[in-house]
Amino acid sequence: MTVDRNTTDVPRRRFLRAAALSLLAAPALTACSSVGLFNAVVPSDGGAMKVASDIPFGAQPRQMLDVYAPEGAQALPSVLFIYGGSWNSGSKDEYAFVARSIAARGYVVVVADYRLVPGVRYPDFLIDGALAIRWMKDNIGRYGGDPRRVSVAGHSAGAYNAVMIALNPKILAAAGLGRGAVKAAIGIAGPYDFLPLDDPATIAAFQNWPNLIETQPIHYPSRAAPPMLLLHGLDDTTVYPRNTRSLAAKLSGAGAFVEAKYYPGVGHAGIVTAFAPPFRSNAPVLDDIDRFLKAHG
């Protein structure tokens, strides 16, 4: 009997779409906590695997990371992915589907936990990201990565972290790194220009810093910035696309290389769930990242 795989797979795709949408719409969950459940029910890519778990990159309990790589990885470009969660929640385990999707394209991917508010405030969660990059510089070669080609990417609050690590040399210096430590940076639906503080999450994370201008990514663009890709859904009502437009304009005006892409009909959670195989038709997030990293990472 001949089976039409495309036809028989339609009910499964419909089920996965319905399940994911119901999770993302659940009123008791934030967008980012919903992603954890999404990760549990939606299949991720083959061709890449977790090769190391819970490796410490610092002395604190949340300074732990996981490593994903394609089989037989050797001297591949490496990417640190930083998840979101309003700087007060999130777990590296929830984003395995993102790590596998990137790793399957030919990269070694690290997902690191970091210290959260209220236990810490700005800039400690940024320093944790820089320390994870320090670990990658020293150790990623053991897992098939190239320590000379380390890029950083993040979604939502994680995009803020990724961009600030890439732009603010003081953050890298706190981990013993120079500006050139980051080969390229990718921000996905990130907040980059959010003064005055008017949200409980940003107030809790940043209000104690004496000069709030220093907390804003749009304060740091320069010609020395690494190449940057900024992605945003045009239907994002959690972090408005104006954040990406503002930062892209500042980077371009400073003479840095920046590419900004906007996806119609895509919201804040949808831009990260688009990494998963059943939802890639919603936005070419993975293709755009892969193309950018092959050129600049």
Summary of the structure (lengths in Angstrom):
residues: 297
radius of gyration: 18.3
end to end distance: 47.1
largest distance: 71.5
contacts: 1079
relative contact order: 0.13
helix: 44%
strand: 19%
